[in-house]
Amino acid sequence: MKNLNIGLVGYGFMGRTHSNAFLQAPRYFDLPYRPVLKAVAARNKERVEKFAANWGYQSYETVWRKLIDRKDIDVIDIASPNDTHKEIAIAAAQAGKMVMCEKPLGRTADEATAMVAAVEAANVPNTVWYNYRRVPAVFLIKELLDEGKFGRVFHYRAQFLQDWTISQDLPQGGEGLWRLDVSVAGSGVTGDLLAHNIDTALWLNGAITEVSAMTETFIKERKHTLTGKVEPVGIDDASAVLCRFENGSLGMFEATRYARGHKALYTLEINGEKTSARWDLHDLHRLQYFDHRDEGRVRGWRSVHITDGDQPYMKHWWVPGLQIGYEHTFIHQFADFVEAAAKGKALPPTFRDGLATDFVTDAILKSAKTRQWETVGK
Ligand SMILES: NC(=O)c1ccc[n+]([C@@H]2O[C@H](COP(=O)([O-])OP(=O)(O)OC[C@H]3O[C@@H](n4cnc5c(N)ncnc54)[C@H](O)[C@@H]3O)[C@@H](O)[C@H]2O)c1
């Protein structure tokens, strides 16, 4: 079997979820290539060395460009902050390497457009880590929609709620807090949390044509970790969106880091003519499902435990009744990526899919500024 030599950039939160996926995927999926943890790159020598030893990487670099120059790397995996995605992805594609990139693809649709052009010109397999598509319960909603179980869809609503930036004392910028620095992150919750909601929505319910949004920055100044000075905050702390889908349905989205008590509450609901489905990240192995065609006397919301072998991805795991978790979404996406890569194909969500989400988030941020409905770019 041929090796698939991986070069990872960034050893933070996502560096860990991805490394776990590279190690676990071949144990549970019958993959056409053998993943090899060839090298990891990050700037701090001591820490990158420790990370490499912990996860079993054969080598490390302190400059990401060294990974691109190395002939023994087949795929570059970008798990570093948003301001690094474009440069690394384009360099990797131009060197003929496959590219996996964390979300959001670019900080703006302009950045993402250049990234799409690079991977498509080089014709290299690519994917964006919008991992929630591969929660078995969410994947099942997609299957049910494609089978026409919902009939016409009227409503799509989703939220992503957190509460970790409420304190005025929290600084912005630097390690761990780059999400609060607009120059690094590109935007606040719109490009970070809401982007997940949008990617899943586009996949399940099709294109969004126009949006009307409001955003708010509740805390206007924070000390910057790197300069030590109090500086204006440029990110959106909360984002609320109304939209229209191409299929005629209406969408409502909300993301915030100011919903006290909520840590990572991603919920989505679809209301169709015949059925409705609801999913919640805090109870991710369950699908709430209502079918109006059930016999009236016993009709109601079903809470389906997604653990059986005929439900998406579950045949790769334990016995019916035993559930899986967050890290498995990355294992599923990586396993699917390797399958696609062996055929020379990009894996949805591809860079082009990631661009579609960036077009929507750009329109949301524009609408919040203009206070007008805005058409989503293409
Ligand atoms: N798919 C998801 O659910 C999900 C969840 C969290 C984060 N993300 C995305 O993943 C990316 C990374 O986020 P994170 O939470 O892992 O961040 P993090 O801060 O935990 O880790 C970032 C890593 O990148 C490294 N880094 C920064 N600049 C670098 C450079 N120039 N060269 C090499 N390494 C560099 C840092 O040292 C660190 O190791 C972001 O784009 C973020 O939006 C996605």
Ligand as a Chemical Component Dictionary entry (heavy atoms), coordinates in Angstrom:
data_LIG
# 
_chem_comp.id                   LIG 
_chem_comp.type                 NON-POLYMER 
_chem_comp.pdbx_formal_charge   0 
_chem_comp.three_letter_code    LIG 
# 
loop_
_chem_comp_atom.comp_id 
_chem_comp_atom.atom_id 
_chem_comp_atom.alt_atom_id 
_chem_comp_atom.type_symbol 
_chem_comp_atom.charge 
_chem_comp_atom.model_Cartn_x 
_chem_comp_atom.model_Cartn_y 
_chem_comp_atom.model_Cartn_z 
_chem_comp_atom.pdbx_ordinal 
LIG N1  N1  N 0  -13.396 22.727 12.426 1  
LIG C1  C1  C 0  -13.593 23.227 13.631 2  
LIG O1  O1  O 0  -14.554 22.913 14.301 3  
LIG C2  C2  C 0  -12.607 24.219 14.188 4  
LIG C3  C3  C 0  -12.508 24.386 15.590 5  
LIG C4  C4  C 0  -11.534 25.251 16.066 6  
LIG C5  C5  C 0  -10.720 25.946 15.186 7  
LIG N2  N2  N 1  -10.875 25.802 13.844 8  
LIG C6  C6  C 0  -9.998  26.522 12.906 9  
LIG O2  O2  O 0  -8.703  25.920 12.965 10 
LIG C7  C7  C 0  -7.693  26.907 12.827 11 
LIG C8  C8  C 0  -6.773  26.839 14.045 12 
LIG O3  O3  O 0  -7.567  27.054 15.219 13 
LIG P1  P1  P 0  -7.153  26.434 16.631 14 
LIG O4  O4  O 0  -8.319  26.562 17.532 15 
LIG O5  O5  O -1 -6.519  25.111 16.439 16 
LIG O6  O6  O 0  -6.048  27.498 17.061 17 
LIG P2  P2  P 0  -4.936  27.363 18.162 18 
LIG O7  O7  O 0  -4.620  28.757 18.570 19 
LIG O8  O8  O 0  -5.299  26.342 19.181 20 
LIG O9  O9  O 0  -3.699  26.765 17.341 21 
LIG C9  C9  C 0  -3.106  27.453 16.283 22 
LIG C10 C10 C 0  -1.755  26.862 15.987 23 
LIG O10 O10 O 0  -1.192  27.516 14.845 24 
LIG C11 C11 C 0  0.166   27.845 15.139 25 
LIG N3  N3  N 0  0.581   28.960 14.300 26 
LIG C12 C12 C 0  0.187   30.245 14.334 27 
LIG N4  N4  N 0  0.802   30.954 13.368 28 
LIG C13 C13 C 0  1.588   30.095 12.698 29 
LIG C14 C14 C 0  2.499   30.219 11.617 30 
LIG N5  N5  N 0  2.712   31.399 11.013 31 
LIG N6  N6  N 0  3.178   29.127 11.197 32 
LIG C15 C15 C 0  2.984   27.938 11.809 33 
LIG N7  N7  N 0  2.136   27.748 12.840 34 
LIG C16 C16 C 0  1.465   28.813 13.282 35 
LIG C17 C17 C 0  0.139   28.149 16.621 36 
LIG O11 O11 O 0  1.431   28.077 17.177 37 
LIG C18 C18 C 0  -0.746  27.031 17.120 38 
LIG O12 O12 O 0  -0.007  25.834 17.216 39 
LIG C19 C19 C 0  -8.423  28.240 12.662 40 
LIG O13 O13 O 0  -8.521  28.554 11.293 41 
LIG C20 C20 C 0  -9.801  27.981 13.245 42 
LIG O14 O14 O 0  -10.806 28.786 12.688 43 
LIG C21 C21 C 0  -11.798 24.945 13.359 44 
# 
loop_
_chem_comp_bond.comp_id 
_chem_comp_bond.atom_id_1 
_chem_comp_bond.atom_id_2 
_chem_comp_bond.value_order 
_chem_comp_bond.pdbx_ordinal 
LIG N1  C1  SING 1  
LIG C1  O1  DOUB 2  
LIG C1  C2  SING 3  
LIG C2  C3  SING 4  
LIG C2  C21 DOUB 5  
LIG C3  C4  DOUB 6  
LIG C4  C5  SING 7  
LIG C5  N2  DOUB 8  
LIG N2  C6  SING 9  
LIG N2  C21 SING 10 
LIG C6  O2  SING 11 
LIG C6  C20 SING 12 
LIG O2  C7  SING 13 
LIG C7  C8  SING 14 
LIG C7  C19 SING 15 
LIG C8  O3  SING 16 
LIG O3  P1  SING 17 
LIG P1  O4  DOUB 18 
LIG P1  O5  SING 19 
LIG P1  O6  SING 20 
LIG O6  P2  SING 21 
LIG P2  O7  DOUB 22 
LIG P2  O8  SING 23 
LIG P2  O9  SING 24 
LIG O9  C9  SING 25 
LIG C9  C10 SING 26 
LIG C10 O10 SING 27 
LIG C10 C18 SING 28 
LIG O10 C11 SING 29 
LIG C11 N3  SING 30 
LIG C11 C17 SING 31 
LIG N3  C12 SING 32 
LIG N3  C16 SING 33 
LIG C12 N4  DOUB 34 
LIG N4  C13 SING 35 
LIG C13 C14 SING 36 
LIG C13 C16 DOUB 37 
LIG C14 N5  SING 38 
LIG C14 N6  DOUB 39 
LIG N6  C15 SING 40 
LIG C15 N7  DOUB 41 
LIG N7  C16 SING 42 
LIG C17 O11 SING 43 
LIG C17 C18 SING 44 
LIG C18 O12 SING 45 
LIG C19 O13 SING 46 
LIG C19 C20 SING 47 
LIG C20 O14 SING 48 
# 
